[in-house]
Amino acid sequence: MVIPQPWLVPNLTLDAVRALQRSDTTSDMDQGNLRLTGAEVLVARNWVQDEFWPRIQDAIQRGRRPTPSCGSGVIGAGGGARKGSRDTSFGSG
């Protein structure tokens, strides 16, 4: 999954992202975009700017992969996506 840099809050650190991930998840920043790969990845609500959070929720509910209008990249949910109050989990299988 890739979350475009314009969607992320300023000063988001890779350490903060990695702290919430399972051990089998890889996290990296590529040209400012957040890339998460794994069976299940977590996206904390406070990592994403308010105006873009509904688009992430929509992608989870519909199981689709929207292309953001503000930059390149794709977010989306594979198979069993879970929703939480603070974090949202995107499952890939």
ABEGO torsion letter per residue (X at the ends): XBBBAAABBBGBBAAAAAAABBAABBBBBBGGBBBBBEABBBBBAAABBAAAAAAAAAAAAAGBBBBBAAEBEBBEBBBBBBBBAABBBBBAX
